[in-house]
Amino acid sequence: MRNDPAMDPYIKYYDLESGVLDFRKVGRSYGFPDMYKDVDHERVYHVEEALSRLESDAARIYHRIKKDHESGKYKFSLSRGERNILRKFLFVMRYRSHKFWSKYTGTIDNYDFNDRDMLVEFLKERSITDLRQVWLLNLEVILRTEIDADKEWLETIGREMFPADANMYVFHMSESYVAFCEPESPEDEFILTDNGFGIFEGPVIFDTANFKSTGADGSLPRLQDSPYTEFHKLAPLSPRLILILRSNFLRGGPLWEKRREFFRQWKAWPEGDSLLQDLPINPPDVRYWLLPGGRSKPVHTLDDEFTFEIYKVKTKQVHVLNTLMLQEAVRSITWVSDESLVRSVKAFLGNPSFMLHVSLGVFPEFTSFMALRYQKQRLLSIWDKPYPTEEMRPLEEFNKMNERLRKSEHLQPYYKLGMLALSINLPRQIIYSSYQAEHLNSTAMIPFKRCY
């Protein structure tokens, strides 16, 4: 029933844009109205209808897992077909997030990603003029293409999707294994964010030595697209259960160590280690329904049985997982236990791996990052206040302060170089050295690496 509170319950909802902490309905809190509407198709909601079917299948599997977990079971089984549905659902949830959806909302003239040349060619081949049609096409192909055991789906995906996104989807479906975790302590829980099913953990390289735009023309400097490595992908299923996709390259055993060494020799292995390397998870046990016979490898079928164990994680590891969620949250944060949230926010703010390097503060893409960090820090002072709390919009304050600072003649050398780093703790006074700015203006910058 549409108005049944059990089907659409109230949750604690912290709006990161407005700074208001309040209660909201789950259905009202997440989702973008008409984001799938394809005006060029006779059935304008055809993509949304296909997504609804996938969501229904994934929900059925999720509720079975949840029931087993809540009954005290720490092992459960899924068929290969069911595992494939979960993996596909996680990718679709990520692909329909604002990050990917907004990528295709402009025009090819202002499309500024490193796959632009590939996209121009794809648009020409398919006679597509609206970038949103690319996103809808990709989504529709993913939703209607079953992940079959014979891997014929790979041909369909490669033939019909935009190649860059097709490669990302194939990588998601094949280059990691599924695991489940719960907090060891009954006092801990996982938080949920608006983009919680699209967050990854791994090294991200911000190269401050090579700019996309130096800012010498008076505009703000811009970084090149940042290469990254996905060691883990996260999907909180409930406050007490999280699904994790761990990269196959973190598997144990001589085969995977040999592969890692190969990539290290070719300088293709990331320099940073995983923050979740010590997470006690392993691949599921697999029971194959068709015996290999004379083959050296097992025969895959959709009925193969995967047995998963729900691994217990310590408080420190829960804090790292929640820190990853807090770091990447852009619209909202929700939770159940106030005490667990406060501990996680403090861990997030105190973790040096998640602090912004001073040389990145000038780049416009990090202005919102700093404002969001301040907004998340503010949770510590309002979580126990009456709901709804008052508004606070730090991004607007950051933009006003930026404008005032850019008009200061004493700070022009900083902007010419691109080294003006703003303080996260508004409205603390910022003191700059003109001599240092002139000196840095003639000094080469070094690449900076941050893991998240």
PyMOL commands that set and color helices and strands:
alter all, ss='L'
color gray80, all
select helices_A, chain A and resi 26-29+46-70+80-95+98-103+116-126+131-144+153-160+163-174+196-198+248-250+254-265+315-328+338-350+352-354+358-360+364-377+379-382+394-406+409-417+434-440
alter helices_A, ss='H'
color red, helices_A
select strands_A, chain A and resi 10-15+21-25+75-79+176-183+192-193+199-201+203-206+211-213+222-223+232-238+241-247+285-287+305-313+332-335+448-451
alter strands_A, ss='S'
color yellow, strands_A
deselect
rebuild
show_as cartoon
